[in-house]
Amino acid sequence: MQTSATCCQSPRRQTDAQLLSRLLTLVAQSVSVLTSTNYRSSGCSPVPSYHITQDEGLVCPSADLQSEEEMTQLSVRRWTPKHVAKWLKEEGFCDYVDLLCNKHRLDGTSLLALSEYDLRSPPLELKVLGDIKRLMVSIRKLQKQNIDVLEELGLPYDGHSPTGSGGSLDWLCNGDSGRDCDSTDTAPVGEEYHQYTNGKYKQQMRRLDPEYWKTVLSSVYVVFVFGFTSFVMVIVHERVPDMRTYPPLPDIFLDSVPRIPWAFAMAEACGVILCNIWLLVLLLHKHRSILLRRMCSLMGTVFMLRCITMFVTSLSVPGQHLQCSGKMYGDMWAKLQRAVAIWSGFGMTLTGVHTCGDYMFSGHTVVLTMLNFFVTEYTPRSWNFIHTLSWVLNLFGIFFILAAHEHYSIDVFIAFYITTRLFLYYHTLANTRAYQQSRRARIWFPMFSFFECNVNGPVPNEYCWPFSRPAVMRRLIG
């Protein structure tokens, strides 16, 4: 009886298993049909289908899913346009498969390098903003998963994709155009971008035009300013206060530190050493024309300001050792001769030039500080010895000026402050191009706008020979 009962129950169990298998098959087919219908309405192919095994009753992925797994295992760098097309379909961008893959043959490498600016600008020119943003989100996810590939390709990645987007054109002073990019992402690869406070980017290809004629003009400007300064020094010497009526003003440093007679000569020696270092850097720098133009414009502007300050206010002589008295040179010709003597001797006591009354502010401090900042700015950061030597010469030169009691402490402090601020302001504007194309910049910084309008971004520290190497050197070096 038990055997017959068992034999009777076995067909029932088989029938129940078959019914369950058929039910699971119908459910899977229904899900597949519904998903295929939804994707056809959006123009995309259906998702990978599933089938039911009759032997084990398990739901297994079809061949399409297996090919998808193979594609994910394949490096993005080896993707072909077909792989990119499949990726676009999976992300829901079937409308752009023909444009990106068939027409423009986008492969895996170019997909990683794709930017929002590329999508907006020709030849792609996508028009739907939502699709652009969603596509960039998908690309960012792909880039995040392939950071090592980006590093191999030399494409930067800092949490955002290297993207930008097109916008209105901004014409530069030479007639070229820069593009404003309405994007909060990182600037596109291989291009120089400036980010404004509102997140916009201004696309500008790096330009470092030497513009030798502007360099010559800046040299003429600084030579004229030095000549004018020499003439003002002659006028100031005539108006120097009488030491018996106006004794030296109280000064904390001068009253505390005894005078060192040879200190001023040492200060000028520090300046000569710094000048030689700067001339060597200038001679070997690849962009020497831009550097010389900046040096001349800054030096001329500071000394023009010095002409105003020392002419407006005449300070009393800072030390009793200075035998200064008002000296009348007579006619204009005598004044011009004295001005030429000061100009040709660079205003240095080492060349036999002695002046009085030109105290506010210290010209020696200006030269020392300006040379120091130019040497440290236009040499690599790894040149620690040169930078340390430059700062030591600058600071020791300032100390020697005060130790010689040739200037008041306020003269040196104001000279150092004005020189450093003007240098930093100028280079900040030049490196970031902030307000460069604005009307405010043309009004308040006309010379800066004129000299720097065709220099985009920081000047790289690159070096080369200023002339062709001699035959002997070519044989030795190769």
VEXPA-512994 format. One line per 4 residues: their letters; for each residue x, y, z of C-alpha. Coordinates in pm, whole numbers, plus 50000, padded with zeros to 5 digits. Layout:
# VEXPA-512994
A = X,Y,Z ~ ...
***
This chain:
# VEXPA-512994
MQTS = 50000,50000,50000 ~ 50285,50238,50077 ~ 50441,50163,49741 ~ 50127,50239,49553
ATCC = 50075,50562,49749 ~ 50423,50672,49674 ~ 50379,50598,49307 ~ 50059,50796,49306
QSPR = 50220,51100,49472 ~ 50521,51112,49241 ~ 50326,51224,48930 ~ 50155,51490,49140
RQTD = 50489,51628,49259 ~ 50615,51633,48901 ~ 50300,51811,48790 ~ 50340,52072,49065
AQLL = 50704,52131,48967 ~ 50610,52176,48604 ~ 50333,52420,48697 ~ 50573,52619,48914
SRLL = 50833,52622,48635 ~ 50578,52743,48382 ~ 50453,53010,48623 ~ 50807,53143,48673
TLVA = 50862,53139,48296 ~ 50544,53341,48237 ~ 50643,53595,48504 ~ 50990,53637,48354
QSVS = 50848,53679,48005 ~ 50595,53936,48129 ~ 50871,54139,48296 ~ 51081,54117,47979
VLTS = 50789,54234,47760 ~ 50706,54526,47990 ~ 51071,54639,48005 ~ 51112,54608,47629
TNYR = 50800,54819,47574 ~ 50932,55097,47802 ~ 51270,55107,47632 ~ 51118,55105,47282
SSGC = 50917,55412,47376 ~ 51247,55590,47461 ~ 51422,55462,47148 ~ 51656,55227,47332
SPVP = 51703,54856,47308 ~ 51558,54632,47581 ~ 51752,54532,47888 ~ 51919,54192,47894
SYHI = 51654,53917,47906 ~ 51641,53628,48151 ~ 51539,53260,48102 ~ 51437,52976,48329
TQDE = 51630,52653,48330 ~ 51409,52347,48322 ~ 51655,52132,48511 ~ 51726,52348,48815
GLVC = 51450,52611,48801 ~ 51707,52902,48836 ~ 51686,53246,48678 ~ 52007,53307,48476
PSAD = 52131,53605,48270 ~ 52124,53575,47896 ~ 52412,53618,47652 ~ 52361,53997,47641
LQSE = 52438,54028,48011 ~ 52742,53808,47971 ~ 52871,54038,47697 ~ 52808,54334,47927
EEMT = 53022,54175,48195 ~ 53295,54116,47940 ~ 53279,54484,47841 ~ 53313,54601,48200
QLSV = 53614,54375,48244 ~ 53772,54528,47932 ~ 53979,54840,47998 ~ 53806,55160,47892
RRWT = 54123,55253,47710 ~ 54059,54959,47471 ~ 53697,55041,47405 ~ 53599,55073,47041
PKHV = 53314,55291,46915 ~ 53092,54982,46944 ~ 53170,54953,47316 ~ 53102,55324,47360
AKWL = 52771,55284,47177 ~ 52672,55001,47409 ~ 52770,55210,47712 ~ 52562,55503,47587
KEEG = 52259,55276,47539 ~ 52297,55136,47888 ~ 52312,55488,48029 ~ 52000,55587,47835
FCDY = 52159,55811,47568 ~ 52055,55618,47257 ~ 51970,55937,47070 ~ 52339,56032,47063
VDLL = 52486,55699,46957 ~ 52485,55786,46588 ~ 52633,56133,46647 ~ 52908,56031,46887
CNKH = 52999,55681,46774 ~ 52912,55657,46408 ~ 52978,56011,46291 ~ 53262,56116,46522
RLDG = 53400,55768,46606 ~ 53425,55822,46980 ~ 53631,55547,47147 ~ 53715,55481,47511
TSLL = 54009,55722,47531 ~ 53821,56009,47372 ~ 53520,55935,47593 ~ 53732,55983,47907
ALSE = 53870,56309,47769 ~ 53527,56440,47670 ~ 53431,56768,47836 ~ 53114,56964,47872
YDLR = 53269,57231,47657 ~ 53313,56969,47382 ~ 52947,56877,47404 ~ 52831,57237,47376
SPPL = 53071,57359,47110 ~ 53115,57254,46744 ~ 53112,56999,46597 ~ 52880,56830,46851
ELKV = 52671,57128,46968 ~ 52422,56941,47185 ~ 52117,57155,47250 ~ 51933,56982,47536
LGDI = 52075,57106,47867 ~ 51940,56816,48068 ~ 52101,56560,47839 ~ 52432,56748,47857
KRLM = 52433,56751,48235 ~ 52322,56388,48269 ~ 52579,56272,48016 ~ 52853,56458,48203
VSIR = 52744,56294,48530 ~ 52779,55952,48367 ~ 53119,56045,48225 ~ 53235,56163,48567
KLQK = 53137,55830,48718 ~ 53331,55654,48444 ~ 53633,55878,48503 ~ 53619,55813,48876
QNID = 53630,55440,48807 ~ 53931,55483,48574 ~ 54153,55735,48752 ~ 54460,55526,48675
VLEE = 54382,55541,48303 ~ 54342,55920,48326 ~ 54684,55947,48488 ~ 54839,55736,48214
LGLP = 54683,55960,47951 ~ 54796,56274,48131 ~ 54441,56395,48196 ~ 54395,56566,48538
YDGH = 54119,56452,48770 ~ 54040,56626,49100 ~ 53691,56502,49179 ~ 53532,56668,48878
SPTG = 53572,56595,48514 ~ 53795,56823,48309 ~ 53501,57004,48161 ~ 53388,57345,48056
SGGS = 53116,57486,47844 ~ 53096,57741,47574 ~ 52966,58089,47616 ~ 53007,58440,47489
LDWL = 53326,58565,47332 ~ 53550,58823,47493 ~ 53789,58994,47254 ~ 54144,59058,47366
CNGD = 54341,59371,47292 ~ 54518,59207,46998 ~ 54193,59106,46829 ~ 54194,58743,46944
SGRD = 53898,58605,47129 ~ 53867,58443,47469 ~ 53564,58233,47550 ~ 53359,58263,47868
CDST = 53245,57923,47986 ~ 52938,57893,48202 ~ 53056,57601,48408 ~ 53146,57530,48767
DTAP = 53372,57242,48673 ~ 53742,57224,48621 ~ 53894,57390,48317 ~ 53933,57185,47998
VGEE = 54252,56994,47943 ~ 54534,57168,47757 ~ 54383,57516,47783 ~ 54434,57806,48021
YHQY = 54120,57900,48213 ~ 54044,58167,48469 ~ 53769,58099,48720 ~ 53561,58392,48838
TNGK = 53394,58409,49178 ~ 53059,58310,49027 ~ 53202,57983,48894 ~ 53239,58090,48531
YKQQ = 53549,58009,48337 ~ 53722,58227,48085 ~ 53892,58013,47824 ~ 54214,58153,47690
MRRL = 54488,57973,47510 ~ 54822,58053,47672 ~ 55004,58329,47488 ~ 55346,58459,47578
DPEY = 55423,58703,47301 ~ 55769,58861,47344 ~ 55656,59186,47176 ~ 56004,59333,47159
WKTV = 55876,59674,47062 ~ 55692,59698,47395 ~ 56009,59592,47574 ~ 56201,59870,47399
LSSV = 55925,60114,47496 ~ 55944,60008,47861 ~ 56323,60050,47853 ~ 56282,60403,47721
YVVF = 56030,60466,47998 ~ 56262,60357,48279 ~ 56559,60550,48135 ~ 56344,60863,48120
VFGF = 56226,60811,48479 ~ 56583,60766,48603 ~ 56684,61085,48427 ~ 56387,61271,48570
TSFV = 56468,61134,48917 ~ 56824,61262,48886 ~ 56697,61607,48798 ~ 56454,61605,49093
MVIV = 56742,61506,49322 ~ 56928,61818,49208 ~ 56624,62032,49289 ~ 56583,61865,49628
HERV = 56950,61924,49710 ~ 56890,62297,49674 ~ 56605,62277,49928 ~ 56769,62056,50191
PDMR = 56697,62194,50543 ~ 56978,62362,50735 ~ 57120,62122,50995 ~ 57156,62402,51254
TYPP = 56790,62493,51225 ~ 56651,62142,51164 ~ 56855,61878,51348 ~ 56810,61506,51275
LPDI = 56470,61367,51365 ~ 56433,61113,51646 ~ 56460,60758,51515 ~ 56455,60442,51726
FLDS = 56698,60245,51510 ~ 56942,60528,51442 ~ 56943,60628,51808 ~ 57006,60268,51920
VPRI = 57260,60143,51665 ~ 57595,60322,51630 ~ 57698,60431,51283 ~ 57918,60195,51079
PWAF = 58121,60404,50829 ~ 58171,60129,50569 ~ 57813,59997,50589 ~ 57672,60198,50298
AMAE = 57942,60067,50064 ~ 57851,59714,50171 ~ 57484,59784,50099 ~ 57573,59890,49745
ACGV = 57795,59581,49709 ~ 57494,59364,49798 ~ 57300,59545,49527 ~ 57574,59483,49270
ILCN = 57578,59110,49347 ~ 57200,59087,49322 ~ 57207,59276,48994 ~ 57459,59032,48846
IWLL = 57246,58735,48953 ~ 56940,58893,48796 ~ 57122,58969,48471 ~ 57233,58606,48447
VLLL = 56875,58483,48506 ~ 56744,58734,48253 ~ 57002,58633,47993 ~ 56920,58261,48014
HKHR = 56543,58286,48060 ~ 56337,58184,47758 ~ 56089,58469,47807 ~ 56351,58734,47877
SILL = 56163,59001,47684 ~ 55858,58977,47911 ~ 56077,58976,48223 ~ 56272,59282,48115
RRMC = 55950,59463,48025 ~ 55805,59394,48369 ~ 56123,59498,48547 ~ 56141,59828,48358
SLMG = 55773,59913,48406 ~ 55778,59835,48780 ~ 56110,60004,48849 ~ 56010,60312,48654
TVFM = 55676,60341,48833 ~ 55827,60311,49182 ~ 56096,60570,49108 ~ 55837,60805,48959
LRCI = 55649,60782,49288 ~ 55977,60846,49470 ~ 56023,61165,49271 ~ 55690,61292,49402
TMFV = 55749,61202,49767 ~ 56099,61346,49797 ~ 56000,61665,49610 ~ 55688,61730,49818
TSLS = 55846,61681,50162 ~ 56208,61762,50249 ~ 56328,61579,50559 ~ 56617,61696,50767
VPGQ = 56952,61520,50736 ~ 56944,61189,50933 ~ 57298,61215,51074 ~ 57554,61477,51181
HLQC = 57821,61299,50973 ~ 57646,61411,50654 ~ 57781,61747,50551 ~ 57476,61860,50359
SGKM = 57370,62215,50291 ~ 57154,62381,50034 ~ 57356,62406,49714 ~ 57262,62637,49432
YGDM = 57365,62522,49085 ~ 57286,62850,48915 ~ 57140,62820,48570 ~ 56946,62531,48416
WAKL = 57248,62403,48226 ~ 57444,62345,48549 ~ 57149,62157,48694 ~ 57126,61937,48387
QRAV = 57498,61862,48403 ~ 57467,61759,48768 ~ 57161,61544,48684 ~ 57355,61368,48406
AIWS = 57641,61300,48650 ~ 57398,61142,48899 ~ 57224,60944,48624 ~ 57547,60813,48470
GFGM = 57677,60707,48814 ~ 57351,60527,48898 ~ 57326,60741,49213 ~ 57584,60521,49390
TLTG = 57861,60634,49622 ~ 58081,60362,49472 ~ 58084,60565,49151 ~ 58158,60891,49335
VHTC = 57801,61027,49347 ~ 57696,61197,49672 ~ 57347,61340,49712 ~ 57149,61507,49988
GDYM = 56781,61550,50061 ~ 56651,61244,49872 ~ 56536,61061,50181 ~ 56166,60981,50142
FSGH = 56192,60705,50035 ~ 56511,60496,49998 ~ 56604,60426,49636 ~ 56868,60173,49739
TVVL = 56603,59971,49926 ~ 56380,59980,49620 ~ 56652,59839,49395 ~ 56757,59569,49643
TMLN = 56401,59454,49704 ~ 56296,59462,49341 ~ 56598,59258,49231 ~ 56537,59006,49508
FFVT = 56172,58955,49412 ~ 56248,58918,49044 ~ 56524,58664,49110 ~ 56303,58452,49338
EYTP = 55998,58481,49112 ~ 56164,58376,48788 ~ 56380,58091,48910 ~ 56249,57741,48993
RSWN = 56127,57677,49347 ~ 56387,57403,49382 ~ 56675,57654,49355 ~ 56686,57701,49731
FIHT = 57044,57827,49739 ~ 56973,58111,49494 ~ 56656,58209,49680 ~ 56827,58206,50018
LSWV = 57123,58405,49886 ~ 56890,58659,49728 ~ 56697,58716,50051 ~ 57015,58736,50257
LNLF = 57157,59003,50025 ~ 56830,59195,50034 ~ 56796,59196,50413 ~ 57165,59260,50481
GIFF = 57159,59544,50230 ~ 56868,59706,50415 ~ 57049,59663,50746 ~ 57365,59822,50610
ILAA = 57166,60121,50481 ~ 57031,60184,50830 ~ 57363,60105,50998 ~ 57531,60370,50781
HEHY = 57272,60628,50903 ~ 57207,60731,50544 ~ 56828,60702,50571 ~ 56564,60715,50839
SIDV = 56395,60389,50934 ~ 56067,60515,50786 ~ 56241,60571,50451 ~ 56349,60208,50435
FIAF = 56021,60067,50564 ~ 55807,60261,50315 ~ 56041,60172,50028 ~ 56023,59801,50114
YITT = 55645,59808,50155 ~ 55570,59998,49835 ~ 55807,59784,49627 ~ 55677,59451,49754
RLFL = 55309,59551,49728 ~ 55347,59687,49377 ~ 55536,59375,49265 ~ 55275,59140,49415
YYHT = 54979,59337,49283 ~ 55125,59352,48935 ~ 55202,58980,48917 ~ 54870,58882,49074
LANT = 54686,59075,48805 ~ 54913,58936,48535 ~ 54888,58574,48649 ~ 54512,58568,48709
RAYQ = 54419,58833,48450 ~ 54177,58976,48703 ~ 54006,59296,48578 ~ 54249,59305,48286
QSRR = 53985,59357,48021 ~ 53762,59578,48236 ~ 53726,59952,48208 ~ 53845,59992,48566
ARIW = 54178,59829,48479 ~ 54227,60054,48176 ~ 54163,60361,48392 ~ 54365,60272,48703
FPMF = 54631,60051,48543 ~ 54674,60180,48189 ~ 55040,60081,48158 ~ 54971,59734,48297
SFFE = 54685,59679,48053 ~ 54906,59793,47767 ~ 55212,59581,47849 ~ 55029,59265,47963
CNVN = 54731,59242,47728 ~ 54890,58961,47523 ~ 55043,58765,47811 ~ 54798,58503,47934
GPVP = 54873,58345,48268 ~ 55196,58292,48462 ~ 55527,58297,48280 ~ 55691,57951,48310
NEYC = 56051,57934,48422 ~ 56208,57793,48107 ~ 56568,57854,48007 ~ 56759,57849,47680
WPFS = 57069,57994,47525 ~ 57013,58351,47404 ~ 57232,58281,47101 ~ 57344,57981,46902
RPAV = 57616,57780,47072 ~ 57968,57811,46929 ~ 58108,57520,46732 ~ 58347,57422,47013
MRRL = 58062,57411,47266 ~ 57843,57211,47027 ~ 58119,56950,46996 ~ 58164,56931,47374
IG = 57798,56931,47477 ~ 57643,56776,47166
***
